[in-house]
Amino acid sequence: MATIRDIAKRAGVSIGAVSRILNDDPTLSVQAETRERVLRTAAELDYKRPLRHDKTKRRLTIALIMAHSRQQEMTDPYFMSIREGIERQAEKSGFTIGCSFRGLGSLTLKESSRVAQDTDGIVVIGYVDAREIHTLFPKVDNVVFVDYQPDFAGYDAVVADLEHATVNAVDYLVNRGNRKIGFLGGPKRQVSLEGRNDRVESVEERAHAFQHHMKELDLYDESLFYLLSDWGSDFGYQAMKDILQSGRHLPDAFLVASDMLAMGVLKALGEQGIQVPEQMQVLSFNDMQGAAFLHPSLTSVHIYAREMGIQAVKLLYERIHSSRDYPVSLTLPTQLMIRESTGGESNTVYSRMHI
C-alpha cells in the first residue's frame, strides 16, 4: 500500500508538504501546480488516506500506561515527577489524558479494543512489554515509552543516560580515594498488562554499568554487589542492616541505585553508629527533592524525570501531526549533585559530559 513517503519521492516534494496538501492545510502556501502534482501522484499510486478523527474539532486523547502501581508512585517521587511532566505538557499541547492503566493485569484485550477507538496516542512509563502493547493496540501507531528503551522496532522512547551516569559516579568515588566500592540496587522486571506470570527479569542498567566499569578498573568485588527484590526504602534499610550484622569488612563507599534505597541505607548506618562520609561514603540516583535535606545531605545523580515526561509528549505530538514513520529515541543527560554523604560541600554540582 502506498505511503506519503512514496508520494513525496515520486512528486519531488517534501513529506511534510504532501501531508499538508492531502489534509487540506489552509496555512500551507504552495503553487497550484505542485498541489495538483501531489494529488495526481496520490491517485496514480492509489493512496488510501488513513481514517483519522477531525483534529480541528476536538482535543486529541492519549492513554497513559504505567508499569508501577499507585502505591509505588505515592512512595517514590521519581514516578510522580515523570507523570507530572506528561500532564503539564499534555495540557500545553492540547491533549486530553483519557484512560490510565497501572501495573500487572490492568488491561485486557477486549478493553484495549474499546480504548483504542478513542485514543490518538499512548505514553508508556516503565518496563512494559512493547510486543504486548502492539498486540493490545495494533492500530495505534503513535506510542512513546518513557524510562525504558524497548527492543521492539517502531516506538519512540525517552530515557536517561544511566550508563554514563553510573560510570561518572564510580569515577567520582574512585577519585575521592575509594577502592572498595559496593553496589546496592533493585530489580528490573517486565510488567505484563494482561496479567501473565512470565515476567522477564534482566540486570538493570546501573547494575550492569557498575559491574562493567569496576572490572575495567580492576576494582570489582562480587561480594560487595547486592541486588534486592524491590526498590523501597525499607528494603535498603534491611539490606544494609544485614550487611552490617554479617561482620564482613565494610567497603569504603556504596553506590546505591535510587534515593529511596539510600534513605534506608542511611538510616541503618546511623543506627549502627557508622559515620557518613567519614567511615563510609554513599552516592545515590534520582536526586529527589528531599535529598538535600537528609542528614547527611545525599550526593545523588540528578535525573530529569519531569523533563522526560515533557519530552515524551512532545515526541508524541510531533509524530501525530507529521508524517514521520520512523522511531526516535531521545536520551537525556544527568548531573551529579555533590553533597555531604561523599564528603563534598553541600549543593555543589559535578556535571557529566553532555551528549
C-alpha positions, 0 to 999 in steps of 0.5 A: 500500500502506498505511503506519503513517503512514496508520494513525496519521492515520486512528486519531488516534494517534501513529506511534510508538504504532501501531508499538508496538501492531502489534509487540506492545510489552509496555512500551507502556501504552495503553487497550484501546480505542485498541489495538483502534482501531489494529488495526481501522484496520490491517485496514480499510486492509489493512496488510501488516506488513513481514517483519522478523527477531525483534529480541528474539532476536538482535543486529541486523547492519549492513554497513559500506561504505567508499569508501577502501581499507585502505591509505588508512585505515592512512595517514590517521587521519581514516578510522580515527577515523570507523570507530572511532566506528561500532564503539564505538557499534555495540557500545553499541547492540547491533549486530553489524558483519557484512560490510565492503566497501572501495573500487572493485569490492568488491561485486557484485550477486549478493553484495549479494543474499546480504548483504542477507538478513542485514543490518538496516542499512548505514553508508556512509563516503565518496563512494559512489554512493547510486543504486548502493547502492539498486540493490545493496540495494533492500530495505534501507531503513535506510542512513546515509552518513557524510562525504558528503551524497548527492543521492539522496532517502531516506538519512540522512547525517552530515557536517561543516560544511566550508563554514563551516569553510573560510570561518572559516579564510580569515577567520582568515588574512585577519585575521592580515594575509594577502592572498595566500592559496593553496589546496592540496587533493585530489580528490573522486571517486565510488567505484563498488562494482561496479567501473565506470570512470565515476567522477564527479569534482566540486570538493570542498567546501573547494575550492569554499568557498575559491574562493567566499569569496576572490572575495567578498573580492576576494582570489582568485588562480587561480594560487595554487589547486592541486588534486592527484590524491590526498590523501597526504602525499607528494603535498603534499610534491611539490606544494609542492616544485614550487611552490617550484622554479617561482620564482613569488612565494610567497603569504603563507599556504596553506590546505591541505585535510587534515593529511596534505597539510600534513605534506608541505607542511611538510616541503618548506618546511623543506627549502627553508629557508622559515620557518613562520609567519614567511615563510609561514603554513599552516592545515590540516583534520582536526586529527589527533592528531599535529598538535600535535606537528609542528614547527611545531605545525599550526593545523588545523580540528578535525573530529569524525570519531569523533563522526560515526561515533557519530552515524551509528549512532545515526541508524541505530538510531533509524530501525530501531526507529521508524517514521520514513520520512523522511531526516535529515541531521545536520551537525556543527560544527568548531573551529579549533585555533590553533597555531604554523604561523599564528603563534598560541600553541600549543593555543589554540582559535578556535571557529566559530559553532555551528549 
